[in-house]
Amino acid sequence: MNTMQRIAVILWYEWRRALAKKWVIVLTILAVVFEALPFIVLSQTPLSYLPSEARENMWVVGVLSGQSLFVQLIAIQIAGSSMSEEYEQGTADVLLSKPITRAEYLAGKFFGGFLLLCLVETITTITGMVLSFVLFGIQRNIHFVPLIFVAIVYASLVFYSLTFMFSEILRRSNLAMFAGFGVFLVSQIVGTYLLFLPGQFYKDLSQLLPTWSATALPTSLAMDLNLFPRGWFVSGLTFTAVGDVKLATVIIAIYTAIFVVLTYLRFVRSDVTKKAA
């Protein structure tokens, strides 16, 4: 087998490992339910309170409603056990005893989990689209769906790569997931607090936090495309983080690169124990 085939084998193995835990399926179902409930409520809203422009672009609400919370939680869950579970079960040394390099093993693990996350995001995106058509009729600007989807996928790299790093460094699934969620929660709280402080400095500082770029990129892109004007009454309920699309894109790239490099350095320089004590 060549390099790509060996990576593909680990990738497929990672899919089966993650899906066997059932948490991915449970969180995906919750994400779909979270999408459906606001749609059902909004579909009962009188036409006078929901302009035709809003009804015709309601797919944006569906596509983006779960990305700031459930998508991040699913990313944390998938990545949190990716590397650490192999140490806990004593299978890491078995896998690496095969004719495969550490770089190939790491690539298969990382991209396997991330492609599974992309599948979940595809399901939630399609669900939002279907609900918007069923409950609100013909939708406009749906040619922007692929662009928004790419933004959601790209934004999820932050906490996926962060928790993947914790999974390798801590080598404990629960600790890695708690650490990833802890960073998410603290960053969200600190970021919200900074936005209430007077002065541009604190606003700029809040944009350096990982949660800002992870949540701001898709919503900011939707704003720039005029898919969700600020004047709509539901904007305050749905979107809390907006900003510069280019800045968010760069910050995501920087965070992801740092986390991936640290993971690689830790992995190639450490011993692979038979089983974590």
Helices and strands as residue ranges (DSSP letters): H 3-20, H 23-43, H 52-56, H 59-64, H 70-80, H 84-89, H 92-96, H 102-136, G 142-144, H 145-155, H 157-170, H 173-196, H 200-206, H 210-224, H 235-238, H 245-269
